[in-house]
Amino acid sequence: MRAARPHHVVLYGHASVALATPAVFRAVAFCYHCCVDMNVRDVPDPVHAILAGRAAARGMSLRAYVVEVLTAHVALPTVGEWLAEVESLPPASSTDSAVAALVAERDERDEQLAHGSRGGAGRAS
């Protein structure tokens, strides 16, 4: 059996730490809530300025603001993810006609509007 190779990781910007095995690496990663350092290069100056301005306006560091923006972005499904979820739902079944339901709602709305406009005109004195 082959010996496990040590991994080198950078923990929150500190010096590289040599870990003995992948099991130790997983344990340390779990203790740090599996956070990952990420560098984003070639950010256009106008984009950086807007992000920095928005972070400052909220009293946040640029790092914290970017993490918040990315977290909010991934909370929303992509169109493909949403379609896959919808396709996995059981088919809707109803004995009511959608057209009949729309006609009934429109008739009720039209009746309310007709009564509302006549009632409003009668109170104008």
Residue pairs with C-beta under 8 A, 6 or more apart in sequence:
4 20
4 21
4 22
4 23
6 18
6 19
6 20
6 21
7 18
7 19
7 22
7 25
8 16
8 17
8 18
8 19
9 16
9 17
9 19
9 25
9 28
9 29
10 16
10 17
10 37
11 17
11 28
11 32
12 32
12 35
12 37
13 37
19 25
19 28
40 66
43 51
51 62
51 65
51 66
51 69
52 62
54 65
55 61
55 62
55 64
55 65
55 66
58 65
60 68
77 85
